[in-house]
């Protein structure tokens, strides 16, 4: 972590930085190709990305961690062997990050304040974790509440990247009953562009891809939930290699039955792929090795809001979250009781009507007919 | 409220409400009908009412009466097609069976999804055809009440939204799935209080008619 470096000692553009790290031109172009394909851009865009990235100034990045588990940072820094994605991440001037910075205490906070002051209006603010609103004391950094720190840092930011589902949508802290009154970044900050990079955690290349997109072309195109369409435009279910089994109606019923062994669809085991948008099924994890469904577990829908409350990870999507056998019994009992009551009323009406009948004798009838 | 919150609400409290209204409503209606009872018949009847009732259930479940069949060919064929289609779509799709299993505790094997999908399309076409026939046929049109059209819509919408949710058409899958479930909830809520109740009273009424016809003699 740095507060200030002499310009001559430190590369100013991403390209210079990568060369200083010993990255070959070939390796760099390969990464640009990967970025172009993951952002669904035409191959013709690769040289443009390369040129833009080469010349891009290393932006100052302030990374704030609120109510989170550090999984997003772990995802980014640990999930793969040192790669060019990681180096792009290194290429930014990361001026403040709890987990990664060497400084602690006052020194660390001074670095944050200095970065805000020196790059006011130009730095990128990355946030992971949700913000508690019920009580500012629920989560503080150096005695400053998360809410105050976010507002202060957001005021001078060029853009905000909300990394992880907690920052993007509230995530785990917001799960029912939301004990801390957790909210997302977008719930608080309304006057800055916010890019939601959701996922629990997000795919590393998606995080770096969004940063690279911001450096090269500015803000990416976002979907209705504020996520970059390039990475969140694809439905897991539509891209799932197990989809043919879904089509054929072949479902694993348990995690160890023949269907599960044969790689059948995990819908009945609670897979939320049909309503989840993310790049897992295409980009995959751990350097393209696999993704949850491929390793035999249904998608949790972790890039969608409120996925923790989705009625259970292992319950099929079509299963309602509230109705149980008990509800059915109670409802039926209520109905039967009401039916008996209505039946009794009907019977009473009938009896009353019969009671009102006057008995007439033959003589009376004869009299009436004569008159 | 975003799309996911909406879906959660639809799957949660809204579905519970609809299910309770449906189950309690059906139980209420059935008990109401059954508790009316029948007057005890003191005369010894000729013929067997039970046999007559069962025969009528059988007779009216198949188009065995030729003149009737020929007279109302379109109504009968269209009716059979969409009823069989509804049976397949509602009860033999994997996702629906998972739901039923979660509520009543047991399920049964499902059909391949594209087959159910084909049934959904055929059912929708049949429903459109019977609606067109209802609108064009002077007698049917005269006999139709606004409730008939509401019931038609309540039956058609779940099919349409389900088809669109399955194929990821028009709206996001979350929203489409939510609309699908919501349309089913509407169907469930109006079910016990409209002619949709025939699903449960059909065999009762056929049996009753048949039993009356099967009895020879006078009632006391």
HADDOCK unambig.tbl for C-alpha pairs under 7 A between the chains (distance, minus, plus):
assign (segid A and resid 247 and name CA) (segid B and resid 112 and name CA) 6.28 0.50 0.50
assign (segid A and resid 247 and name CA) (segid B and resid 113 and name CA) 5.05 0.50 0.50
assign (segid A and resid 247 and name CA) (segid B and resid 114 and name CA) 6.10 0.50 0.50
assign (segid A and resid 248 and name CA) (segid B and resid 112 and name CA) 4.43 0.50 0.50
assign (segid A and resid 248 and name CA) (segid B and resid 113 and name CA) 5.82 0.50 0.50
assign (segid A and resid 249 and name CA) (segid B and resid 94 and name CA) 6.67 0.50 0.50
assign (segid A and resid 249 and name CA) (segid B and resid 110 and name CA) 6.73 0.50 0.50
assign (segid A and resid 249 and name CA) (segid B and resid 111 and name CA) 6.11 0.50 0.50
assign (segid A and resid 249 and name CA) (segid B and resid 112 and name CA) 4.14 0.50 0.50
assign (segid A and resid 249 and name CA) (segid B and resid 113 and name CA) 5.34 0.50 0.50
assign (segid A and resid 268 and name CA) (segid B and resid 98 and name CA) 6.74 0.50 0.50
assign (segid A and resid 275 and name CA) (segid B and resid 173 and name CA) 5.55 0.50 0.50
assign (segid A and resid 275 and name CA) (segid B and resid 174 and name CA) 5.45 0.50 0.50
assign (segid A and resid 305 and name CA) (segid B and resid 4 and name CA) 6.42 0.50 0.50
assign (segid A and resid 310 and name CA) (segid B and resid 8 and name CA) 6.80 0.50 0.50
assign (segid A and resid 316 and name CA) (segid B and resid 98 and name CA) 6.75 0.50 0.50
assign (segid A and resid 318 and name CA) (segid B and resid 95 and name CA) 5.68 0.50 0.50
assign (segid A and resid 318 and name CA) (segid B and resid 96 and name CA) 6.81 0.50 0.50
assign (segid A and resid 318 and name CA) (segid B and resid 98 and name CA) 6.94 0.50 0.50
assign (segid A and resid 318 and name CA) (segid B and resid 99 and name CA) 5.78 0.50 0.50
assign (segid A and resid 319 and name CA) (segid B and resid 98 and name CA) 6.56 0.50 0.50
assign (segid A and resid 319 and name CA) (segid B and resid 99 and name CA) 4.53 0.50 0.50
assign (segid A and resid 319 and name CA) (segid B and resid 102 and name CA) 6.60 0.50 0.50
assign (segid A and resid 320 and name CA) (segid B and resid 11 and name CA) 4.82 0.50 0.50
assign (segid A and resid 320 and name CA) (segid B and resid 12 and name CA) 5.89 0.50 0.50
assign (segid A and resid 320 and name CA) (segid B and resid 15 and name CA) 6.73 0.50 0.50
assign (segid A and resid 321 and name CA) (segid B and resid 11 and name CA) 5.96 0.50 0.50
assign (segid A and resid 321 and name CA) (segid B and resid 12 and name CA) 4.87 0.50 0.50
assign (segid A and resid 322 and name CA) (segid B and resid 12 and name CA) 5.04 0.50 0.50
assign (segid A and resid 322 and name CA) (segid B and resid 13 and name CA) 6.47 0.50 0.50
assign (segid A and resid 322 and name CA) (segid B and resid 16 and name CA) 5.73 0.50 0.50
assign (segid A and resid 323 and name CA) (segid B and resid 16 and name CA) 5.32 0.50 0.50
assign (segid A and resid 323 and name CA) (segid B and resid 103 and name CA) 6.56 0.50 0.50
assign (segid A and resid 324 and name CA) (segid B and resid 103 and name CA) 5.27 0.50 0.50
assign (segid A and resid 325 and name CA) (segid B and resid 103 and name CA) 5.30 0.50 0.50
assign (segid A and resid 325 and name CA) (segid B and resid 104 and name CA) 5.83 0.50 0.50
assign (segid A and resid 328 and name CA) (segid B and resid 20 and name CA) 6.92 0.50 0.50
assign (segid A and resid 328 and name CA) (segid B and resid 23 and name CA) 6.85 0.50 0.50
assign (segid A and resid 331 and name CA) (segid B and resid 20 and name CA) 5.17 0.50 0.50
assign (segid A and resid 331 and name CA) (segid B and resid 23 and name CA) 5.84 0.50 0.50
assign (segid A and resid 331 and name CA) (segid B and resid 24 and name CA) 4.86 0.50 0.50
assign (segid A and resid 332 and name CA) (segid B and resid 23 and name CA) 5.54 0.50 0.50
assign (segid A and resid 332 and name CA) (segid B and resid 24 and name CA) 4.86 0.50 0.50
assign (segid A and resid 332 and name CA) (segid B and resid 27 and name CA) 5.88 0.50 0.50
assign (segid A and resid 334 and name CA) (segid B and resid 24 and name CA) 5.92 0.50 0.50
assign (segid A and resid 335 and name CA) (segid B and resid 24 and name CA) 3.75 0.50 0.50
assign (segid A and resid 335 and name CA) (segid B and resid 25 and name CA) 5.86 0.50 0.50
assign (segid A and resid 335 and name CA) (segid B and resid 27 and name CA) 4.82 0.50 0.50
assign (segid A and resid 335 and name CA) (segid B and resid 28 and name CA) 4.44 0.50 0.50
assign (segid A and resid 336 and name CA) (segid B and resid 27 and name CA) 5.26 0.50 0.50
assign (segid A and resid 336 and name CA) (segid B and resid 28 and name CA) 5.28 0.50 0.50
assign (segid A and resid 336 and name CA) (segid B and resid 31 and name CA) 6.22 0.50 0.50
assign (segid A and resid 338 and name CA) (segid B and resid 28 and name CA) 5.81 0.50 0.50
assign (segid A and resid 339 and name CA) (segid B and resid 27 and name CA) 6.89 0.50 0.50
assign (segid A and resid 339 and name CA) (segid B and resid 28 and name CA) 4.04 0.50 0.50
assign (segid A and resid 339 and name CA) (segid B and resid 29 and name CA) 6.45 0.50 0.50
assign (segid A and resid 339 and name CA) (segid B and resid 31 and name CA) 4.84 0.50 0.50
assign (segid A and resid 339 and name CA) (segid B and resid 32 and name CA) 4.87 0.50 0.50
assign (segid A and resid 340 and name CA) (segid B and resid 31 and name CA) 6.35 0.50 0.50
assign (segid A and resid 340 and name CA) (segid B and resid 32 and name CA) 6.65 0.50 0.50
assign (segid A and resid 342 and name CA) (segid B and resid 32 and name CA) 6.23 0.50 0.50
assign (segid A and resid 343 and name CA) (segid B and resid 32 and name CA) 5.05 0.50 0.50
assign (segid A and resid 343 and name CA) (segid B and resid 35 and name CA) 5.46 0.50 0.50
assign (segid A and resid 343 and name CA) (segid B and resid 36 and name CA) 6.43 0.50 0.50
